[in-house]
């Protein structure tokens, strides 16, 4: 890439559009506002969030085109945030947006609805070679009447930090006032305003006088100071609850903070019987915070742009908190061979918001792939059940319409583990998230996309040549003579391999492999470590191509930590677990000191390839992979076993190093 060159970037991704109140919604972020983080709060920097957008005039115009083709007749297409040009033709719509100036600094939202009735239950399934993935969508039952709804204690937690200055806080005040006005006489409410200090009204019954006091309190709120959200949330969740009232906390904020994990941890640990709802206000709300807070708090998130009418948004929000329709939800899979279902704890259902469950399935034959699925829950204090037939595919569907289900399931699995990481730091969960990201090619806090440039062989050719990738086999080796394979064209003039010790050698073309190969000798006295190899390819047209690959000299056998789950009794089945231990020698191979071991580095250094346990009778127990660096297998204790049993655990790593570890079991 030369200075001044233009770079065109194309990003493809899969996104599930949320469905609510009969509409699908696409939100495209336009800006990333500065956020306040208490950890960064320094003297003289009480407001870490800019109150105005200082970058409005610096942003170039943005052009966006959306091709909307849902495959079903469109009922309506609109945008509450901007005024795009919308052209409709049959079941298709084209949306064109030119955003500049102030319109460039708020997120773009597009909503559309489909004609016809929404199905009560839908199963979307995709199958690969060995397993499949699915999404179950279930609509909630009919709404209860006012007489059947329990009285509520509603606490509004209103963000009054500097980032809420101007229209955001005005919107927030208007919406909270409208929601309070819409409460029923048997309801009670409280209002908490917070920035770097917390102000509180008091819990009081809804009446004309209390509504007037609330309006006066709201009018006195001013946007100033930092966003110290945790103390306000903690105070709201500390309110007393009773069995005959529903405690609700409503967080009203733009979410411009950097310590989301602290807030989410506070909600998860202090929630109790409360429900937490989030009211996102502003042109570019931190939806990660609002949506995750509502999810952990068993509520809902509503987002309101500054172009929307506050009273209409309040009415929509009141409808959400008014009627939780379907609680204590559970799914009976009727014998389907499903597993790893998310979310683990199913949420309450509300009008217009379907239940979404994602999972994996396996097996074959009608017994495990065809069944009646039943969704049960409580409606108005009574048990309710909805049943429907489901048939999962028994053959691979690589080109099917639901191929994205694997990626969607992986995201749900990562989402589940990230929620648990908000409560505690767990290296095992970090390793599982990393492995899911690598296996399913999704972004996580520990994995990211890598841009790969496509190399064009000739300027007048339309077809790009994929980037050549050399390999060394084995890449992790004992001292010896590994082989290098280079996928260069057969007509290349020359392929030169430059070894890390200064020696160079010429590769030859292997017709059976269709690759250039070369062998080199790793000296017997070579130190353990990771070494680079340079490859120079001189193509037929004289073009020079440079590749780099790495190999690791490894003479240290892998060590594992062994555990036994179950009672060691005659006839009982126990589970053997092994987890690789990263040693100082492993760190030294990659030039790291003992104190530089992190969970991510431990995952990358795990190189055990096979783990097996050999019993006193000679039986071999093959342990299978259970997570990124874990292994697991089962063994039934012989019926005549007594005393001490010693198993020989054999570990083989990528470089063919072998270690034997004894595992002694005392028969009970």
Secondary structure as the mmCIF struct_conf table of DSSP 4:
data_model
#
loop_
_struct_conf.conf_type_id
_struct_conf.id
_struct_conf.beg_label_comp_id
_struct_conf.beg_label_asym_id
_struct_conf.beg_label_seq_id
_struct_conf.end_label_comp_id
_struct_conf.end_label_asym_id
_struct_conf.end_label_seq_id
TURN_TY1_P TURN_TY1_P1 UNK A 3 UNK A 4
HELX_LH_PP_P HELX_LH_PP_P1 UNK A 16 UNK A 17
STRN STRN1 UNK A 18 UNK A 20
TURN_TY1_P TURN_TY1_P2 UNK A 21 UNK A 22
STRN STRN2 UNK A 23 UNK A 28
STRN STRN3 UNK A 36 UNK A 36
HELX_RH_3T_P HELX_RH_3T_P1 UNK A 38 UNK A 40
TURN_TY1_P TURN_TY1_P3 UNK A 43 UNK A 44
BEND BEND1 UNK A 46 UNK A 46
BEND BEND2 UNK A 49 UNK A 49
BEND BEND3 UNK A 51 UNK A 52
TURN_TY1_P TURN_TY1_P4 UNK A 54 UNK A 55
HELX_RH_3T_P HELX_RH_3T_P2 UNK A 56 UNK A 58
BEND BEND4 UNK A 59 UNK A 59
HELX_LH_PP_P HELX_LH_PP_P2 UNK A 60 UNK A 61
STRN STRN4 UNK A 62 UNK A 68
BEND BEND5 UNK A 71 UNK A 72
STRN STRN5 UNK A 74 UNK A 78
BEND BEND6 UNK A 80 UNK A 81
STRN STRN6 UNK A 85 UNK A 89
TURN_TY1_P TURN_TY1_P5 UNK A 90 UNK A 91
STRN STRN7 UNK A 92 UNK A 99
HELX_RH_3T_P HELX_RH_3T_P3 UNK A 101 UNK A 105
BEND BEND7 UNK A 106 UNK A 106
STRN STRN8 UNK A 108 UNK A 114
BEND BEND8 UNK A 115 UNK A 116
HELX_LH_PP_P HELX_LH_PP_P3 UNK A 117 UNK A 119
BEND BEND9 UNK A 120 UNK A 120
STRN STRN9 UNK A 121 UNK A 127
BEND BEND10 UNK A 129 UNK A 130
STRN STRN10 UNK A 132 UNK A 138
HELX_LH_PP_P HELX_LH_PP_P4 UNK A 142 UNK A 145
HELX_RH_3T_P HELX_RH_3T_P4 UNK A 146 UNK A 148
BEND BEND11 UNK A 149 UNK A 149
HELX_LH_PP_P HELX_LH_PP_P5 UNK A 150 UNK A 151
STRN STRN11 UNK A 152 UNK A 159
BEND BEND12 UNK A 161 UNK A 161
HELX_RH_3T_P HELX_RH_3T_P5 UNK A 162 UNK A 164
TURN_TY1_P TURN_TY1_P6 UNK A 165 UNK A 166
HELX_RH_AL_P HELX_RH_AL_P1 UNK A 167 UNK A 181
TURN_TY1_P TURN_TY1_P7 UNK A 182 UNK A 182
BEND BEND13 UNK A 183 UNK A 183
TURN_TY1_P TURN_TY1_P8 UNK A 185 UNK A 186
STRN STRN12 UNK A 188 UNK A 194
BEND BEND14 UNK A 195 UNK A 197
STRN STRN13 UNK A 198 UNK A 200
STRN STRN14 UNK A 204 UNK A 205
HELX_RH_AL_P HELX_RH_AL_P2 UNK A 208 UNK A 219
TURN_TY1_P TURN_TY1_P9 UNK A 220 UNK A 220
BEND BEND15 UNK A 225 UNK A 225
HELX_RH_AL_P HELX_RH_AL_P3 UNK A 229 UNK A 237
TURN_TY1_P TURN_TY1_P10 UNK A 238 UNK A 238
BEND BEND16 UNK A 239 UNK A 239
TURN_TY1_P TURN_TY1_P11 UNK A 243 UNK A 244
BEND BEND17 UNK A 245 UNK A 245
STRN STRN15 UNK A 246 UNK A 253
STRN STRN16 UNK A 257 UNK A 257
BEND BEND18 UNK A 258 UNK A 258
HELX_RH_AL_P HELX_RH_AL_P4 UNK A 260 UNK A 270
TURN_TY1_P TURN_TY1_P12 UNK A 272 UNK A 273
STRN STRN17 UNK A 275 UNK A 281
BEND BEND19 UNK A 282 UNK A 284
HELX_RH_AL_P HELX_RH_AL_P5 UNK A 287 UNK A 296
TURN_TY1_P TURN_TY1_P13 UNK A 297 UNK A 298
BEND BEND20 UNK A 299 UNK A 299
STRN STRN18 UNK A 301 UNK A 304
TURN_TY1_P TURN_TY1_P14 UNK A 306 UNK A 307
BEND BEND21 UNK A 308 UNK A 308
HELX_RH_AL_P HELX_RH_AL_P6 UNK A 310 UNK A 322
STRN STRN19 UNK A 324 UNK A 332
TURN_TY1_P TURN_TY1_P15 UNK A 334 UNK A 335
STRN STRN20 UNK A 338 UNK A 342
BEND BEND22 UNK A 343 UNK A 345
HELX_LH_PP_P HELX_LH_PP_P6 UNK A 346 UNK A 348
STRN STRN21 UNK A 349 UNK A 350
TURN_TY1_P TURN_TY1_P16 UNK A 351 UNK A 352
STRN STRN22 UNK A 353 UNK A 353
STRN STRN23 UNK A 355 UNK A 361
BEND BEND23 UNK A 365 UNK A 365
HELX_RH_AL_P HELX_RH_AL_P7 UNK A 366 UNK A 369
STRN STRN24 UNK A 370 UNK A 379
TURN_TY1_P TURN_TY1_P17 UNK A 380 UNK A 381
STRN STRN25 UNK A 382 UNK A 391
BEND BEND24 UNK A 394 UNK A 395
TURN_TY1_P TURN_TY1_P18 UNK A 398 UNK A 399
BEND BEND25 UNK A 400 UNK A 400
TURN_TY1_P TURN_TY1_P19 UNK A 401 UNK A 404
HELX_RH_AL_P HELX_RH_AL_P8 UNK A 405 UNK A 421
TURN_TY1_P TURN_TY1_P20 UNK A 422 UNK A 423
HELX_RH_AL_P HELX_RH_AL_P9 UNK A 427 UNK A 440
TURN_TY1_P TURN_TY1_P21 UNK A 441 UNK A 441
STRN STRN26 UNK A 444 UNK A 444
TURN_TY1_P TURN_TY1_P22 UNK A 445 UNK A 446
STRN STRN27 UNK A 447 UNK A 447
HELX_LH_PP_P HELX_LH_PP_P7 UNK A 453 UNK A 454
STRN STRN28 UNK A 455 UNK A 455
HELX_LH_PP_P HELX_LH_PP_P8 UNK A 456 UNK A 456
BEND BEND26 UNK A 457 UNK A 458
TURN_TY1_P TURN_TY1_P23 UNK A 459 UNK A 460
BEND BEND27 UNK A 462 UNK A 463
HELX_LH_PP_P HELX_LH_PP_P9 UNK A 464 UNK A 464
STRN STRN29 UNK A 465 UNK A 465
HELX_LH_PP_P HELX_LH_PP_P10 UNK A 466 UNK A 468
STRN STRN30 UNK A 471 UNK A 473
BEND BEND28 UNK A 474 UNK A 475
STRN STRN31 UNK A 476 UNK A 477
BEND BEND29 UNK A 479 UNK A 480
STRN STRN32 UNK A 483 UNK A 486
TURN_TY1_P TURN_TY1_P24 UNK A 490 UNK A 491
BEND BEND30 UNK A 493 UNK A 493
STRN STRN33 UNK A 494 UNK A 498
TURN_TY1_P TURN_TY1_P25 UNK A 500 UNK A 501
BEND BEND31 UNK A 502 UNK A 502
STRN STRN34 UNK A 504 UNK A 506
STRN STRN35 UNK A 508 UNK A 510
TURN_TY1_P TURN_TY1_P26 UNK A 511 UNK A 514
STRN STRN36 UNK A 515 UNK A 519
HELX_LH_PP_P HELX_LH_PP_P11 UNK A 521 UNK A 523
TURN_TY1_P TURN_TY1_P27 UNK A 524 UNK A 525
HELX_LH_PP_P HELX_LH_PP_P12 UNK A 526 UNK A 527
BEND BEND32 UNK A 528 UNK A 528
STRN STRN37 UNK A 529 UNK A 538
TURN_TY1_P TURN_TY1_P28 UNK A 540 UNK A 541
BEND BEND33 UNK A 542 UNK A 542
STRN STRN38 UNK A 544 UNK A 553
HELX_LH_PP_P HELX_LH_PP_P13 UNK A 556 UNK A 558
STRN STRN39 UNK A 559 UNK A 565
BEND BEND34 UNK A 566 UNK A 566
TURN_TY1_P TURN_TY1_P29 UNK A 570 UNK A 571
STRN STRN40 UNK A 573 UNK A 581
HELX_LH_PP_P HELX_LH_PP_P14 UNK A 582 UNK A 583
HELX_RH_AL_P HELX_RH_AL_P10 UNK A 584 UNK A 589
TURN_TY1_P TURN_TY1_P30 UNK A 590 UNK A 591
HELX_RH_3T_P HELX_RH_3T_P6 UNK A 594 UNK A 596
HELX_RH_AL_P HELX_RH_AL_P11 UNK A 599 UNK A 605
STRN STRN41 UNK A 608 UNK A 614
TURN_TY1_P TURN_TY1_P31 UNK A 616 UNK A 617
BEND BEND35 UNK A 618 UNK A 618
STRN STRN42 UNK A 620 UNK A 625
BEND BEND36 UNK A 627 UNK A 627
TURN_TY1_P TURN_TY1_P32 UNK A 628 UNK A 629
STRN STRN43 UNK A 630 UNK A 636
HELX_LH_PP_P HELX_LH_PP_P15 UNK A 637 UNK A 638
TURN_TY1_P TURN_TY1_P33 UNK A 639 UNK A 640
BEND BEND37 UNK A 643 UNK A 643
STRN STRN44 UNK A 644 UNK A 653
TURN_TY1_P TURN_TY1_P34 UNK A 654 UNK A 655
STRN STRN45 UNK A 658 UNK A 666
#
